[in-house]
Amino acid sequence: MAWISLILAGVFEMFGVTMINKLHKDRNWKSFLLLFFGFGASFILLSYAMKTISMGTAYAIWTGIGASGGAILGMILFGESRDVKRLIFIAMVLSAAIGLKLVS
């Protein structure tokens, strides 16, 4: 259950990052509340996951999901660069997160 919580925490982190971009464009209360909800849910789920998973592993995986997922969402939703080098480095981040799961 802790791993599911950690993955969901990463997904909410991605959502929160997306809402930061939306808040910069729209500047309304709905965007702010969604941003607050996304990061709040992310931290609560991360905290729950860290009861079972070590801090270093949990934080690294949570950050990896959030960073790589945020970059991918930026490409899909906001037309950010899809350069091959960028995709390779995103794959490296995800590979490292998977590697941590395998050795934990």
Biopython code that builds the backbone (N, CA, C, O; Angstrom):
import numpy as np
from Bio.PDB.StructureBuilder import StructureBuilder

atoms = [
    (1, "MET", "N", (0.819, -1.201, 0.000)),
    (1, "MET", "CA", (0.000, 0.000, 0.000)),
    (1, "MET", "C", (0.865, 1.267, 0.000)),
    (1, "MET", "O", (0.480, 2.296, -0.556)),
    (2, "ALA", "N", (2.040, 1.171, 0.635)),
    (2, "ALA", "CA", (2.923, 2.339, 0.697)),
    (2, "ALA", "C", (3.414, 2.725, -0.694)),
    (2, "ALA", "O", (3.537, 3.910, -1.004)),
    (3, "TRP", "N", (3.695, 1.723, -1.534)),
    (3, "TRP", "CA", (4.183, 2.027, -2.879)),
    (3, "TRP", "C", (3.094, 2.670, -3.725)),
    (3, "TRP", "O", (3.373, 3.561, -4.527)),
    (4, "ILE", "N", (1.864, 2.227, -3.550)),
    (4, "ILE", "CA", (0.746, 2.845, -4.270)),
    (4, "ILE", "C", (0.592, 4.297, -3.824)),
    (4, "ILE", "O", (0.386, 5.190, -4.645)),
    (5, "SER", "N", (0.694, 4.519, -2.517)),
    (5, "SER", "CA", (0.610, 5.889, -1.993)),
    (5, "SER", "C", (1.723, 6.757, -2.547)),
    (5, "SER", "O", (1.505, 7.925, -2.870)),
    (6, "LEU", "N", (2.918, 6.187, -2.659)),
    (6, "LEU", "CA", (4.050, 6.950, -3.181)),
    (6, "LEU", "C", (3.846, 7.306, -4.657)),
    (6, "LEU", "O", (4.145, 8.425, -5.074)),
    (7, "ILE", "N", (3.349, 6.375, -5.429)),
    (7, "ILE", "CA", (3.078, 6.661, -6.845)),
    (7, "ILE", "C", (1.993, 7.721, -6.979)),
    (7, "ILE", "O", (2.108, 8.633, -7.798)),
    (8, "LEU", "N", (0.938, 7.598, -6.172)),
    (8, "LEU", "CA", (-0.125, 8.616, -6.200)),
    (8, "LEU", "C", (0.401, 9.980, -5.754)),
    (8, "LEU", "O", (-0.008, 11.012, -6.287)),
    (9, "ALA", "N", (1.310, 9.982, -4.774)),
    (9, "ALA", "CA", (1.926, 11.242, -4.345)),
    (9, "ALA", "C", (2.661, 11.891, -5.508)),
    (9, "ALA", "O", (2.598, 13.107, -5.685)),
    (10, "GLY", "N", (3.360, 11.082, -6.303)),
    (10, "GLY", "CA", (4.046, 11.604, -7.482)),
    (10, "GLY", "C", (3.085, 12.143, -8.515)),
    (10, "GLY", "O", (3.358, 13.159, -9.154)),
    (11, "VAL", "N", (1.957, 11.467, -8.684)),
    (11, "VAL", "CA", (0.946, 11.928, -9.644)),
    (11, "VAL", "C", (0.364, 13.266, -9.197)),
    (11, "VAL", "O", (0.174, 14.165, -10.016)),
    (12, "PHE", "N", (0.079, 13.402, -7.901)),
    (12, "PHE", "CA", (-0.434, 14.682, -7.402)),
    (12, "PHE", "C", (0.629, 15.773, -7.479)),
    (12, "PHE", "O", (0.298, 16.946, -7.651)),
    (13, "GLU", "N", (1.901, 15.401, -7.355)),
    (13, "GLU", "CA", (2.982, 16.363, -7.543)),
    (13, "GLU", "C", (2.977, 16.885, -8.981)),
    (13, "GLU", "O", (3.136, 18.083, -9.213)),
    (14, "MET", "N", (2.792, 15.978, -9.942)),
    (14, "MET", "CA", (2.683, 16.377, -11.347)),
    (14, "MET", "C", (1.500, 17.325, -11.539)),
    (14, "MET", "O", (1.614, 18.332, -12.237)),
    (15, "PHE", "N", (0.384, 17.005, -10.927)),
    (15, "PHE", "CA", (-0.812, 17.846, -11.022)),
    (15, "PHE", "C", (-0.529, 19.235, -10.450)),
    (15, "PHE", "O", (-0.906, 20.246, -11.044)),
    (16, "GLY", "N", (0.142, 19.279, -9.286)),
    (16, "GLY", "CA", (0.466, 20.563, -8.666)),
    (16, "GLY", "C", (1.360, 21.417, -9.549)),
    (16, "GLY", "O", (1.155, 22.625, -9.662)),
    (17, "VAL", "N", (2.350, 20.793, -10.172)),
    (17, "VAL", "CA", (3.248, 21.524, -11.074)),
    (17, "VAL", "C", (2.470, 22.060, -12.272)),
    (17, "VAL", "O", (2.700, 23.188, -12.709)),
    (18, "THR", "N", (1.560, 21.265, -12.799)),
    (18, "THR", "CA", (0.730, 21.711, -13.913)),
    (18, "THR", "C", (-0.126, 22.912, -13.497)),
    (18, "THR", "O", (-0.325, 23.840, -14.280)),
    (19, "MET", "N", (-0.621, 22.886, -12.282)),
    (19, "MET", "CA", (-1.448, 23.989, -11.792)),
    (19, "MET", "C", (-0.629, 25.263, -11.569)),
    (19, "MET", "O", (-1.171, 26.365, -11.657)),
    (20, "ILE", "N", (0.667, 25.126, -11.282)),
    (20, "ILE", "CA", (1.519, 26.320, -11.199)),
    (20, "ILE", "C", (1.526, 27.028, -12.554)),
    (20, "ILE", "O", (1.371, 28.246, -12.630)),
    (21, "ASN", "N", (1.707, 26.253, -13.613)),
    (21, "ASN", "CA", (1.707, 26.832, -14.960)),
    (21, "ASN", "C", (0.351, 27.444, -15.290)),
    (21, "ASN", "O", (0.281, 28.529, -15.867)),
    (22, "LYS", "N", (-0.727, 26.751, -14.925)),
    (22, "LYS", "CA", (-2.072, 27.263, -15.175)),
    (22, "LYS", "C", (-2.318, 28.553, -14.379)),
    (22, "LYS", "O", (-2.943, 29.483, -14.887)),
    (23, "LEU", "N", (-1.834, 28.608, -13.148)),
    (23, "LEU", "CA", (-2.008, 29.801, -12.318)),
    (23, "LEU", "C", (-1.284, 30.996, -12.936)),
    (23, "LEU", "O", (-1.794, 32.115, -12.895)),
    (24, "HIS", "N", (-0.120, 30.772, -13.498)),
    (24, "HIS", "CA", (0.600, 31.869, -14.152)),
    (24, "HIS", "C", (-0.153, 32.404, -15.362)),
    (24, "HIS", "O", (-0.042, 33.584, -15.694)),
    (25, "LYS", "N", (-0.916, 31.543, -16.016)),
    (25, "LYS", "CA", (-1.660, 31.971, -17.202)),
    (25, "LYS", "C", (-3.018, 32.569, -16.859)),
    (25, "LYS", "O", (-3.426, 33.557, -17.470)),
    (26, "ASP", "N", (-3.736, 31.979, -15.875)),
    (26, "ASP", "CA", (-5.112, 32.380, -15.598)),
    (26, "ASP", "C", (-5.274, 33.342, -14.424)),
    (26, "ASP", "O", (-6.141, 34.216, -14.459)),
    (27, "ARG", "N", (-4.455, 33.194, -13.392)),
    (27, "ARG", "CA", (-4.551, 34.056, -12.203)),
    (27, "ARG", "C", (-5.956, 34.103, -11.612)),
    (27, "ARG", "O", (-6.532, 35.179, -11.453)),
    (28, "ASN", "N", (-6.503, 32.935, -11.287)),
    (28, "ASN", "CA", (-7.806, 32.919, -10.631)),
    (28, "ASN", "C", (-7.770, 31.999, -9.408)),
    (28, "ASN", "O", (-6.816, 31.247, -9.211)),
    (29, "TRP", "N", (-8.814, 32.072, -8.597)),
    (29, "TRP", "CA", (-8.864, 31.303, -7.354)),
    (29, "TRP", "C", (-8.966, 29.800, -7.606)),
    (29, "TRP", "O", (-8.434, 28.999, -6.837)),
    (30, "LYS", "N", (-9.644, 29.426, -8.670)),
    (30, "LYS", "CA", (-9.793, 28.002, -8.972)),
    (30, "LYS", "C", (-8.423, 27.365, -9.211)),
    (30, "LYS", "O", (-8.142, 26.285, -8.692)),
    (31, "SER", "N", (-7.585, 28.020, -9.984)),
    (31, "SER", "CA", (-6.241, 27.497, -10.244)),
    (31, "SER", "C", (-5.433, 27.414, -8.955)),
    (31, "SER", "O", (-4.711, 26.442, -8.731)),
    (32, "PHE", "N", (-5.554, 28.432, -8.110)),
    (32, "PHE", "CA", (-4.829, 28.435, -6.837)),
    (32, "PHE", "C", (-5.303, 27.301, -5.938)),
    (32, "PHE", "O", (-4.481, 26.608, -5.338)),
    (33, "LEU", "N", (-6.602, 27.103, -5.836)),
    (33, "LEU", "CA", (-7.121, 26.033, -4.989)),
    (33, "LEU", "C", (-6.725, 24.653, -5.506)),
    (33, "LEU", "O", (-6.421, 23.757, -4.719)),
    (34, "LEU", "N", (-6.728, 24.482, -6.832)),
    (34, "LEU", "CA", (-6.291, 23.211, -7.404)),
    (34, "LEU", "C", (-4.797, 22.973, -7.149)),
    (34, "LEU", "O", (-4.383, 21.844, -6.884)),
    (35, "LEU", "N", (-3.999, 24.029, -7.228)),
    (35, "LEU", "CA", (-2.574, 23.932, -6.914)),
    (35, "LEU", "C", (-2.387, 23.510, -5.457)),
    (35, "LEU", "O", (-1.604, 22.606, -5.166)),
    (36, "PHE", "N", (-3.096, 24.155, -4.554)),
    (36, "PHE", "CA", (-3.012, 23.847, -3.131)),
    (36, "PHE", "C", (-3.451, 22.408, -2.863)),
    (36, "PHE", "O", (-2.816, 21.697, -2.085)),
    (37, "PHE", "N", (-4.531, 21.985, -3.504)),
    (37, "PHE", "CA", (-5.024, 20.615, -3.351)),
    (37, "PHE", "C", (-3.992, 19.604, -3.867)),
    (37, "PHE", "O", (-3.721, 18.605, -3.201)),
    (38, "GLY", "N", (-3.419, 19.856, -5.038)),
    (38, "GLY", "CA", (-2.456, 18.934, -5.631)),
    (38, "GLY", "C", (-1.241, 18.718, -4.748)),
    (38, "GLY", "O", (-0.860, 17.579, -4.477)),
    (39, "PHE", "N", (-0.633, 19.807, -4.298)),
    (39, "PHE", "CA", (0.555, 19.669, -3.447)),
    (39, "PHE", "C", (0.197, 19.145, -2.057)),
    (39, "PHE", "O", (0.963, 18.385, -1.465)),
    (40, "GLY", "N", (-0.956, 19.545, -1.537)),
    (40, "GLY", "CA", (-1.385, 19.037, -0.231)),
    (40, "GLY", "C", (-1.570, 17.532, -0.249)),
    (40, "GLY", "O", (-1.074, 16.828, 0.630)),
    (41, "ALA", "N", (-2.285, 17.039, -1.251)),
    (41, "ALA", "CA", (-2.491, 15.591, -1.383)),
    (41, "ALA", "C", (-1.159, 14.884, -1.580)),
    (41, "ALA", "O", (-0.937, 13.802, -1.037)),
    (42, "SER", "N", (-0.279, 15.491, -2.352)),
    (42, "SER", "CA", (1.027, 14.893, -2.599)),
    (42, "SER", "C", (1.820, 14.722, -1.302)),
    (42, "SER", "O", (2.382, 13.655, -1.053)),
    (43, "PHE", "N", (1.865, 15.767, -0.482)),
    (43, "PHE", "CA", (2.620, 15.691, 0.770)),
    (43, "PHE", "C", (1.989, 14.708, 1.759)),
    (43, "PHE", "O", (2.707, 13.995, 2.461)),
    (44, "ILE", "N", (0.676, 14.663, 1.821)),
    (44, "ILE", "CA", (0.008, 13.723, 2.723)),
    (44, "ILE", "C", (0.315, 12.284, 2.313)),
    (44, "ILE", "O", (0.642, 11.453, 3.159)),
    (45, "LEU", "N", (0.210, 11.990, 1.019)),
    (45, "LEU", "CA", (0.495, 10.639, 0.546)),
    (45, "LEU", "C", (1.972, 10.287, 0.702)),
    (45, "LEU", "O", (2.299, 9.146, 1.032)),
    (46, "LEU", "N", (2.868, 11.242, 0.470)),
    (46, "LEU", "CA", (4.292, 10.997, 0.678)),
    (46, "LEU", "C", (4.570, 10.683, 2.143)),
    (46, "LEU", "O", (5.338, 9.773, 2.454)),
    (47, "SER", "N", (3.951, 11.430, 3.030)),
    (47, "SER", "CA", (4.125, 11.198, 4.462)),
    (47, "SER", "C", (3.664, 9.798, 4.858)),
    (47, "SER", "O", (4.325, 9.117, 5.642)),
    (48, "TYR", "N", (2.533, 9.378, 4.313)),
    (48, "TYR", "CA", (2.027, 8.035, 4.596)),
    (48, "TYR", "C", (2.991, 6.967, 4.068)),
    (48, "TYR", "O", (3.268, 5.984, 4.756)),
    (49, "ALA", "N", (3.495, 7.158, 2.861)),
    (49, "ALA", "CA", (4.415, 6.182, 2.265)),
    (49, "ALA", "C", (5.703, 6.070, 3.065)),
    (49, "ALA", "O", (6.284, 4.989, 3.163)),
    (50, "MET", "N", (6.151, 7.183, 3.636)),
    (50, "MET", "CA", (7.414, 7.183, 4.378)),
    (50, "MET", "C", (7.319, 6.485, 5.726)),
    (50, "MET", "O", (8.333, 6.321, 6.404)),
    (51, "LYS", "N", (6.133, 6.074, 6.123)),
    (51, "LYS", "CA", (6.019, 5.258, 7.337)),
    (51, "LYS", "C", (6.606, 3.871, 7.105)),
    (51, "LYS", "O", (7.040, 3.212, 8.050)),
    (52, "THR", "N", (6.621, 3.428, 5.853)),
    (52, "THR", "CA", (7.110, 2.096, 5.504)),
    (52, "THR", "C", (8.380, 2.149, 4.657)),
    (52, "THR", "O", (9.299, 1.357, 4.863)),
    (53, "ILE", "N", (8.431, 3.070, 3.719)),
    (53, "ILE", "CA", (9.557, 3.172, 2.793)),
    (53, "ILE", "C", (10.575, 4.157, 3.360)),
    (53, "ILE", "O", (10.199, 5.189, 3.916)),
    (54, "SER", "N", (11.856, 3.844, 3.221)),
    (54, "SER", "CA", (12.889, 4.728, 3.759)),
    (54, "SER", "C", (12.804, 6.116, 3.118)),
    (54, "SER", "O", (12.379, 6.266, 1.972)),
    (55, "MET", "N", (13.216, 7.115, 3.882)),
    (55, "MET", "CA", (13.110, 8.499, 3.441)),
    (55, "MET", "C", (13.843, 8.732, 2.129)),
    (55, "MET", "O", (13.285, 9.338, 1.214)),
    (56, "GLY", "N", (15.084, 8.262, 2.018)),
    (56, "GLY", "CA", (15.866, 8.502, 0.812)),
    (56, "GLY", "C", (15.225, 7.906, -0.426)),
    (56, "GLY", "O", (15.167, 8.550, -1.473)),
    (57, "THR", "N", (14.749, 6.686, -0.310)),
    (57, "THR", "CA", (14.109, 6.022, -1.442)),
    (57, "THR", "C", (12.799, 6.708, -1.797)),
    (57, "THR", "O", (12.548, 6.998, -2.967)),
    (58, "ALA", "N", (11.959, 6.970, -0.796)),
    (58, "ALA", "CA", (10.656, 7.587, -1.039)),
    (58, "ALA", "C", (10.813, 8.967, -1.675)),
    (58, "ALA", "O", (10.123, 9.296, -2.640)),
    (59, "TYR", "N", (11.716, 9.760, -1.131)),
    (59, "TYR", "CA", (11.884, 11.110, -1.661)),
    (59, "TYR", "C", (12.429, 11.084, -3.088)),
    (59, "TYR", "O", (11.978, 11.850, -3.939)),
    (60, "ALA", "N", (13.387, 10.215, -3.349)),
    (60, "ALA", "CA", (13.964, 10.132, -4.690)),
    (60, "ALA", "C", (12.922, 9.701, -5.716)),
    (60, "ALA", "O", (12.866, 10.260, -6.811)),
    (61, "ILE", "N", (12.108, 8.727, -5.379)),
    (61, "ILE", "CA", (11.090, 8.259, -6.319)),
    (61, "ILE", "C", (10.006, 9.307, -6.499)),
    (61, "ILE", "O", (9.562, 9.549, -7.621)),
    (62, "TRP", "N", (9.575, 9.931, -5.416)),
    (62, "TRP", "CA", (8.550, 10.982, -5.477)),
    (62, "TRP", "C", (9.029, 12.143, -6.346)),
    (62, "TRP", "O", (8.286, 12.651, -7.186)),
    (63, "THR", "N", (10.268, 12.550, -6.135)),
    (63, "THR", "CA", (10.824, 13.644, -6.920)),
    (63, "THR", "C", (10.979, 13.250, -8.387)),
    (63, "THR", "O", (10.705, 14.049, -9.283)),
    (64, "GLY", "N", (11.419, 12.015, -8.627)),
    (64, "GLY", "CA", (11.583, 11.538, -10.000)),
    (64, "GLY", "C", (10.273, 11.504, -10.758)),
    (64, "GLY", "O", (10.202, 11.927, -11.912)),
    (65, "ILE", "N", (9.225, 10.996, -10.101)),
    (65, "ILE", "CA", (7.908, 10.972, -10.743)),
    (65, "ILE", "C", (7.437, 12.396, -11.019)),
    (65, "ILE", "O", (6.950, 12.690, -12.111)),
    (66, "GLY", "N", (7.579, 13.272, -10.042)),
    (66, "GLY", "CA", (7.123, 14.650, -10.207)),
    (66, "GLY", "C", (7.888, 15.401, -11.285)),
    (66, "GLY", "O", (7.292, 16.103, -12.102)),
    (67, "ALA", "N", (9.214, 15.251, -11.287)),
    (67, "ALA", "CA", (10.033, 15.986, -12.260)),
    (67, "ALA", "C", (9.842, 15.460, -13.672)),
    (67, "ALA", "O", (9.615, 16.236, -14.600)),
    (68, "SER", "N", (9.933, 14.153, -13.840)),
    (68, "SER", "CA", (9.789, 13.600, -15.190)),
    (68, "SER", "C", (8.350, 13.721, -15.681)),
    (68, "SER", "O", (8.108, 14.027, -16.848)),
    (69, "GLY", "N", (7.402, 13.480, -14.786)),
    (69, "GLY", "CA", (5.993, 13.623, -15.165)),
    (69, "GLY", "C", (5.636, 15.054, -15.511)),
    (69, "GLY", "O", (4.880, 15.304, -16.449)),
    (70, "GLY", "N", (6.184, 16.000, -14.746)),
    (70, "GLY", "CA", (5.950, 17.408, -15.049)),
    (70, "GLY", "C", (6.515, 17.797, -16.401)),
    (70, "GLY", "O", (5.895, 18.555, -17.147)),
    (71, "ALA", "N", (7.701, 17.272, -16.717)),
    (71, "ALA", "CA", (8.305, 17.559, -18.020)),
    (71, "ALA", "C", (7.475, 16.957, -19.153)),
    (71, "ALA", "O", (7.274, 17.590, -20.190)),
    (72, "ILE", "N", (7.000, 15.742, -18.949)),
    (72, "ILE", "CA", (6.179, 15.089, -19.976)),
    (72, "ILE", "C", (4.851, 15.823, -20.151)),
    (72, "ILE", "O", (4.402, 16.027, -21.279)),
    (73, "LEU", "N", (4.224, 16.216, -19.054)),
    (73, "LEU", "CA", (2.974, 16.982, -19.160)),
    (73, "LEU", "C", (3.209, 18.321, -19.852)),
    (73, "LEU", "O", (2.361, 18.788, -20.612)),
    (74, "GLY", "N", (4.359, 18.935, -19.591)),
    (74, "GLY", "CA", (4.692, 20.183, -20.277)),
    (74, "GLY", "C", (4.771, 19.989, -21.774)),
    (74, "GLY", "O", (4.340, 20.851, -22.541)),
    (75, "MET", "N", (5.318, 18.864, -22.193)),
    (75, "MET", "CA", (5.400, 18.565, -23.626)),
    (75, "MET", "C", (4.018, 18.335, -24.223)),
    (75, "MET", "O", (3.710, 18.818, -25.312)),
    (76, "ILE", "N", (3.190, 17.591, -23.495)),
    (76, "ILE", "CA", (1.867, 17.230, -24.010)),
    (76, "ILE", "C", (0.899, 18.411, -23.969)),
    (76, "ILE", "O", (0.218, 18.692, -24.954)),
    (77, "LEU", "N", (0.841, 19.094, -22.839)),
    (77, "LEU", "CA", (-0.184, 20.123, -22.643)),
    (77, "LEU", "C", (0.241, 21.523, -23.072)),
    (77, "LEU", "O", (-0.602, 22.328, -23.469)),
    (78, "PHE", "N", (1.540, 21.823, -22.998)),
    (78, "PHE", "CA", (1.973, 23.197, -23.212)),
    (78, "PHE", "C", (2.960, 23.361, -24.360)),
    (78, "PHE", "O", (3.548, 24.429, -24.527)),
    (79, "GLY", "N", (3.145, 22.304, -25.152)),
    (79, "GLY", "CA", (3.982, 22.402, -26.337)),
    (79, "GLY", "C", (5.460, 22.624, -26.079)),
    (79, "GLY", "O", (6.150, 23.212, -26.912)),
    (80, "GLU", "N", (5.961, 22.162, -24.930)),
    (80, "GLU", "CA", (7.385, 22.320, -24.642)),
    (80, "GLU", "C", (8.215, 21.402, -25.538)),
    (80, "GLU", "O", (7.683, 20.478, -26.155)),
    (81, "SER", "N", (9.497, 21.659, -25.602)),
    (81, "SER", "CA", (10.414, 20.937, -26.478)),
    (81, "SER", "C", (10.368, 19.423, -26.256)),
    (81, "SER", "O", (10.314, 18.945, -25.122)),
    (82, "ARG", "N", (10.391, 18.678, -27.376)),
    (82, "ARG", "CA", (10.438, 17.216, -27.340)),
    (82, "ARG", "C", (11.785, 16.722, -27.865)),
    (82, "ARG", "O", (11.861, 15.673, -28.505)),
    (83, "ASP", "N", (12.817, 17.459, -27.599)),
    (83, "ASP", "CA", (14.156, 17.125, -28.059)),
    (83, "ASP", "C", (14.565, 15.733, -27.565)),
    (83, "ASP", "O", (14.254, 15.352, -26.437)),
    (84, "VAL", "N", (15.258, 14.987, -28.410)),
    (84, "VAL", "CA", (15.661, 13.613, -28.081)),
    (84, "VAL", "C", (16.525, 13.580, -26.820)),
    (84, "VAL", "O", (16.367, 12.686, -25.988)),
    (85, "LYS", "N", (17.428, 14.536, -26.670)),
    (85, "LYS", "CA", (18.281, 14.570, -25.477)),
    (85, "LYS", "C", (17.442, 14.727, -24.220)),
    (85, "LYS", "O", (17.712, 14.088, -23.203)),
    (86, "ARG", "N", (16.444, 15.560, -24.287)),
    (86, "ARG", "CA", (15.556, 15.767, -23.143)),
    (86, "ARG", "C", (14.820, 14.477, -22.790)),
    (86, "ARG", "O", (14.704, 14.127, -21.615)),
    (87, "LEU", "N", (14.331, 13.781, -23.792)),
    (87, "LEU", "CA", (13.632, 12.514, -23.563)),
    (87, "LEU", "C", (14.566, 11.461, -22.977)),
    (87, "LEU", "O", (14.149, 10.671, -22.130)),
    (88, "ILE", "N", (15.819, 11.439, -23.413)),
    (88, "ILE", "CA", (16.789, 10.486, -22.867)),
    (88, "ILE", "C", (17.016, 10.744, -21.378)),
    (88, "ILE", "O", (17.061, 9.803, -20.586)),
    (89, "PHE", "N", (17.157, 11.999, -21.002)),
    (89, "PHE", "CA", (17.393, 12.308, -19.591)),
    (89, "PHE", "C", (16.163, 12.040, -18.730)),
    (89, "PHE", "O", (16.299, 11.640, -17.574)),
    (90, "ILE", "N", (14.980, 12.249, -19.265)),
    (90, "ILE", "CA", (13.764, 11.891, -18.540)),
    (90, "ILE", "C", (13.725, 10.378, -18.333)),
    (90, "ILE", "O", (13.369, 9.907, -17.253)),
    (91, "ALA", "N", (14.088, 9.627, -19.354)),
    (91, "ALA", "CA", (14.141, 8.164, -19.235)),
    (91, "ALA", "C", (15.164, 7.736, -18.185)),
    (91, "ALA", "O", (14.948, 6.754, -17.474)),
    (92, "MET", "N", (16.273, 8.462, -18.084)),
    (92, "MET", "CA", (17.282, 8.151, -17.075)),
    (92, "MET", "C", (16.739, 8.367, -15.667)),
    (92, "MET", "O", (16.995, 7.563, -14.769)),
    (93, "VAL", "N", (15.991, 9.451, -15.473)),
    (93, "VAL", "CA", (15.389, 9.717, -14.163)),
    (93, "VAL", "C", (14.425, 8.598, -13.794)),
    (93, "VAL", "O", (14.456, 8.088, -12.674)),
    (94, "LEU", "N", (13.570, 8.220, -14.738)),
    (94, "LEU", "CA", (12.614, 7.146, -14.476)),
    (94, "LEU", "C", (13.324, 5.814, -14.233)),
    (94, "LEU", "O", (12.899, 5.039, -13.376)),
    (95, "SER", "N", (14.390, 5.543, -14.969)),
    (95, "SER", "CA", (15.149, 4.312, -14.763)),
    (95, "SER", "C", (15.775, 4.275, -13.369)),
    (95, "SER", "O", (15.794, 3.226, -12.724)),
    (96, "ALA", "N", (16.277, 5.396, -12.911)),
    (96, "ALA", "CA", (16.843, 5.462, -11.575)),
    (96, "ALA", "C", (15.783, 5.207, -10.512)),
    (96, "ALA", "O", (16.045, 4.512, -9.530)),
    (97, "ALA", "N", (14.587, 5.764, -10.699)),
    (97, "ALA", "CA", (13.500, 5.529, -9.740)),
    (97, "ALA", "C", (13.112, 4.058, -9.710)),
    (97, "ALA", "O", (12.893, 3.493, -8.639)),
    (98, "ILE", "N", (13.027, 3.441, -10.875)),
    (98, "ILE", "CA", (12.704, 2.014, -10.939)),
    (98, "ILE", "C", (13.819, 1.200, -10.286)),
    (98, "ILE", "O", (13.545, 0.236, -9.572)),
    (99, "GLY", "N", (15.062, 1.580, -10.525)),
    (99, "GLY", "CA", (16.188, 0.899, -9.894)),
    (99, "GLY", "C", (16.136, 0.966, -8.378)),
    (99, "GLY", "O", (16.436, -0.018, -7.703)),
    (100, "LEU", "N", (15.760, 2.114, -7.838)),
    (100, "LEU", "CA", (15.608, 2.232, -6.384)),
    (100, "LEU", "C", (14.527, 1.309, -5.857)),
    (100, "LEU", "O", (14.678, 0.718, -4.787)),
    (101, "LYS", "N", (13.454, 1.182, -6.591)),
    (101, "LYS", "CA", (12.375, 0.272, -6.181)),
    (101, "LYS", "C", (12.871, -1.167, -6.165)),
    (101, "LYS", "O", (12.546, -1.934, -5.259)),
    (102, "LEU", "N", (13.662, -1.529, -7.175)),
    (102, "LEU", "CA", (14.150, -2.899, -7.268)),
    (102, "LEU", "C", (15.118, -3.276, -6.159)),
    (102, "LEU", "O", (15.156, -4.433, -5.738)),
    (103, "VAL", "N", (15.898, -2.318, -5.682)),
    (103, "VAL", "CA", (16.883, -2.628, -4.641)),
    (103, "VAL", "C", (16.347, -2.349, -3.238)),
    (103, "VAL", "O", (17.034, -2.635, -2.257)),
    (104, "SER", "N", (15.169, -1.813, -3.122)),
    (104, "SER", "CA", (14.599, -1.499, -1.799)),
    (104, "SER", "C", (13.825, -2.678, -1.247)),
    (104, "SER", "O", (13.278, -2.597, -0.147)),
]
sb = StructureBuilder()
sb.init_structure("model")
sb.init_model(0)
sb.init_chain("A")
sb.init_seg("    ")
for serial, (resi, resn, name, xyz) in enumerate(atoms, 1):
    if name == "N":
        sb.init_residue(resn, " ", resi, " ")
    sb.init_atom(name, np.array(xyz, "f"), 0.0, 1.0, " ", f" {name:<3s}", serial, name[0])
structure = sb.get_structure()
